[in-house]
Amino acid sequence: MSSMCVRLAQAADRPVVERLWLMFCHDLSEFRGVMPNADGTFRSDRLHTAFTDADWAPYLVTSTERPVGFAFVRGLTGPTRVLNSFFVARGARRAGIGLRAAQEVLARHPGVWEVAFQDANVAAVHFWRRVAAKAAGPVWTEERRPLPGRPELPPDVWISFAVPKRAR
């Protein structure tokens, strides 16, 4: 198993996370029908907020000291945390890195969680159901919610579960 690290991303990590963000948006464009901007980038307001809003936490995932993914958590001060964005580079997938990274991020913020994904993203469907089962056993729910302002798109799937505090 490769050495994997999940750490809070710092300002100096932002350029790396921005490049990973482009890969994330590219992957999601298949399910959301979003095209790049004229300059080849994608909308990045969530990326900006993850690094500037105190209610958010950006995490960088590395494997053998190379950047392979990120996670953005929002709702740190509220009753429910949301795994707003989660990405693992294709070359690092199916090696257990994503599951371990998700578990580590969830464990850092015990409490109620929500994660959204698209039904058409079959790999994400299986992945997030597995994460929920590992985190909460059989005690998790799944519902479909329409995308605000995007009635032409299918609803997102939202999984909700609670992560208990770890004994120290």
Buried (B, 14 or more C-beta within 10 A) or exposed (E): EEEBBBEEBEEEBBEBBBEBBBBBBEBBEEBBEBEEEEEEEBEBEBBEBBBEEEEBBBBBBBBEEEBBBBBBBBBBEEEEBBBBBBBBBEEBBEBEBBBBBBBBBBBBBEBBBBBBBBEEBEEBBEBBBEBBBEBBEEEBEBEEEEBEEEEEBBBBBBBBBBBEEEEE
